[in-house]
């Protein structure tokens, strides 16, 4: 199975990541962790994984993701490949990943995710439009399985907020997305946006509207 796991993480969250990796039991030789200044993860913290350092110290989650996606593109085996873009505090079972991968390929989609809110009424809720929908019907931003061979990247104008939403919309436009009924993940609580991050969030929302013509959710 040509599937890779990608996670950006700083040292203060390495215990969260270690727990997540242990639960998923993904092969370490296909696990890529992007760490960033000023609190880098050291090689001794995570045994066997590929550890990359994002060169810029400023907060830009899109750039962190892209650092890993670029590396995987250069090192994957020939043919189609999948990338699970997972945040450090997400808990997902191996069986869930296997089901996501099956749906991604059987439905010829660009991105799939778990129906964490239990809103899907069919086996897979597919979307190809570029219209805002409720958050419950969107792919969970903390855990997205994508078809890596499409070569899509996070838009680095979105530093924090709307990065995952924009990534989802790119995949809708490319080949469609799917929300899979009966699957779920666990995700830690969202951290409040304060100070500079709150400013970035508002700027990112404005940039999303400028790019797509409207907000990501209604």
Legacy VTK file of the C-alpha trace (Angstrom):
# vtk DataFile Version 3.0
C-alpha trace
ASCII
DATASET POLYDATA
POINTS 218 float
0.000 0.000 0.000
1.658 3.190 -1.222
0.309 5.359 1.587
2.238 8.009 3.497
1.527 9.750 6.782
2.383 13.446 7.086
2.214 15.533 10.279
3.613 18.972 11.154
4.553 19.174 14.839
6.636 21.206 17.278
8.355 19.753 20.315
5.699 20.716 22.930
3.215 18.412 21.146
5.536 15.471 20.572
3.824 13.386 23.282
0.481 13.872 21.500
2.079 12.788 18.255
3.750 9.760 19.817
0.371 8.572 21.126
-1.269 9.131 17.733
1.442 7.238 15.878
1.239 4.333 18.311
-2.521 4.032 17.829
-2.351 4.137 14.029
0.722 1.856 13.763
1.598 3.258 10.366
4.953 2.071 8.937
7.661 4.415 10.205
9.472 4.357 6.857
6.418 6.060 5.333
5.875 8.542 8.153
7.035 12.139 7.646
7.056 14.726 10.435
7.744 18.391 9.698
9.060 20.285 12.703
9.545 24.026 12.996
11.404 26.648 14.934
11.670 27.744 17.668
10.885 24.382 19.340
12.249 21.637 17.125
11.630 17.934 17.563
14.930 16.080 17.787
15.637 12.755 16.021
15.807 10.961 19.373
12.209 12.022 20.100
10.765 9.976 17.230
12.549 6.821 16.175
12.540 5.761 12.539
10.372 8.490 11.004
11.565 10.990 8.422
12.026 14.275 10.285
12.113 17.458 8.212
12.718 21.015 9.360
10.713 23.823 7.810
13.283 26.565 7.248
11.178 29.607 8.119
10.502 30.441 11.768
7.258 32.344 11.215
3.902 30.610 11.594
2.693 29.302 8.252
0.993 25.924 8.508
0.560 25.731 4.733
4.309 25.934 4.233
4.837 23.223 6.853
2.468 20.864 5.067
4.045 21.639 1.691
7.518 20.868 2.992
6.364 17.325 3.679
4.296 16.953 0.507
7.263 18.026 -1.623
9.528 15.480 0.093
7.030 12.655 -0.324
6.563 13.498 -4.005
10.306 13.013 -4.497
10.532 9.738 -2.559
7.340 7.735 -3.138
7.287 4.526 -5.139
6.222 4.736 -8.812
2.508 4.997 -9.445
-0.412 6.545 -7.552
0.138 7.230 -3.878
-1.911 8.487 -0.943
-0.988 10.963 1.775
-2.802 11.133 5.110
-2.432 14.748 6.232
-2.966 14.364 9.975
-2.556 16.822 12.824
-0.493 15.690 15.804
-3.402 15.223 18.228
-5.641 13.178 15.925
-6.454 9.602 16.886
-7.314 7.298 13.993
-7.469 3.520 13.708
-5.668 1.567 10.995
-9.002 0.093 9.847
-10.341 3.627 9.346
-7.375 4.571 7.177
-7.813 1.386 5.130
-11.481 2.211 4.512
-10.644 5.796 3.537
-8.054 4.585 1.068
-10.498 2.118 -0.498
-13.108 4.854 -0.990
-10.528 7.283 -2.374
-9.515 4.858 -5.100
-12.811 3.074 -5.802
-14.642 6.381 -6.234
-11.733 8.031 -8.108
-11.771 10.999 -5.738
-9.084 13.542 -4.883
-9.688 13.645 -1.113
-11.697 11.740 1.485
-12.403 12.076 5.187
-14.387 10.577 8.052
-17.997 11.552 8.778
-17.191 12.666 12.321
-20.579 14.324 12.861
-22.682 11.445 11.565
-24.478 13.550 8.940
-23.929 11.409 5.840
-27.007 9.489 4.681
-25.384 7.497 1.862
-22.260 5.336 1.912
-20.164 8.247 0.651
-21.190 11.881 0.322
-19.322 13.196 -2.717
-18.840 16.836 -3.611
-17.603 18.460 -6.785
-19.081 21.941 -6.411
-17.384 25.047 -5.054
-20.248 26.257 -2.881
-20.040 26.771 0.886
-21.646 24.112 3.028
-21.925 23.555 6.753
-18.813 22.530 8.662
-20.373 19.149 9.512
-20.397 18.245 5.801
-16.794 19.307 5.212
-13.734 17.046 5.294
-12.197 17.227 8.805
-9.281 19.614 8.417
-7.151 17.675 10.895
-7.280 14.381 8.991
-7.505 14.357 5.197
-6.485 11.514 2.874
-5.460 12.830 -0.547
-4.393 11.393 -3.886
-0.793 12.549 -3.878
-0.186 12.060 -7.596
-2.476 15.039 -8.298
0.326 17.246 -6.989
-1.918 19.708 -5.161
-0.395 21.904 -2.478
-1.579 24.104 0.359
-1.858 27.745 -0.665
0.798 29.515 1.403
-1.109 32.795 1.494
-3.227 31.026 4.147
-0.927 30.950 7.159
-3.302 29.483 9.739
-7.035 29.798 9.247
-8.666 28.540 6.010
-5.590 26.546 4.939
-7.401 23.203 5.238
-10.609 24.613 3.750
-8.741 25.923 0.716
-6.964 22.574 0.334
-10.332 20.806 0.382
-11.775 23.156 -2.224
-8.776 22.583 -4.493
-9.451 18.850 -4.326
-13.166 19.303 -4.953
-12.290 21.212 -8.109
-9.692 18.645 -9.218
-11.636 15.378 -8.895
-14.095 15.645 -6.009
-14.120 14.867 -2.293
-15.890 12.225 -0.263
-17.162 12.082 3.312
-17.372 8.440 4.388
-20.297 7.306 6.565
-19.579 5.142 9.590
-16.038 6.392 10.121
-14.830 8.737 12.814
-11.656 10.104 14.353
-10.766 11.738 17.639
-9.311 15.225 17.596
-8.065 17.365 20.461
-9.764 20.662 21.317
-9.071 23.644 19.137
-6.782 26.219 20.642
-8.282 29.717 20.883
-7.044 32.219 18.351
-5.525 35.187 20.132
-3.084 37.950 19.334
-1.188 37.551 16.077
-2.923 34.279 15.226
-6.320 35.956 15.478
-5.108 38.693 13.138
-3.818 36.087 10.696
-7.143 34.243 10.869
-9.130 37.309 9.871
-6.714 38.097 7.046
-6.909 34.497 5.835
-10.715 34.576 5.778
-10.611 37.707 3.632
-8.109 36.065 1.302
-10.325 32.979 0.998
-13.288 35.119 -0.052
-11.102 36.959 -2.541
-9.862 33.663 -4.049
-13.096 31.667 -4.151
-15.794 34.350 -4.171
-17.298 33.473 -0.794
-16.654 31.960 2.657
-15.726 28.283 3.083
-18.788 27.443 5.187
-22.270 28.879 5.496
LINES 1 219
218 0 1 2 3 4 5 6 7 8 9 10 11 12 13 14 15 16 17 18 19 20 21 22 23 24 25 26 27 28 29 30 31 32 33 34 35 36 37 38 39 40 41 42 43 44 45 46 47 48 49 50 51 52 53 54 55 56 57 58 59 60 61 62 63 64 65 66 67 68 69 70 71 72 73 74 75 76 77 78 79 80 81 82 83 84 85 86 87 88 89 90 91 92 93 94 95 96 97 98 99 100 101 102 103 104 105 106 107 108 109 110 111 112 113 114 115 116 117 118 119 120 121 122 123 124 125 126 127 128 129 130 131 132 133 134 135 136 137 138 139 140 141 142 143 144 145 146 147 148 149 150 151 152 153 154 155 156 157 158 159 160 161 162 163 164 165 166 167 168 169 170 171 172 173 174 175 176 177 178 179 180 181 182 183 184 185 186 187 188 189 190 191 192 193 194 195 196 197 198 199 200 201 202 203 204 205 206 207 208 209 210 211 212 213 214 215 216 217
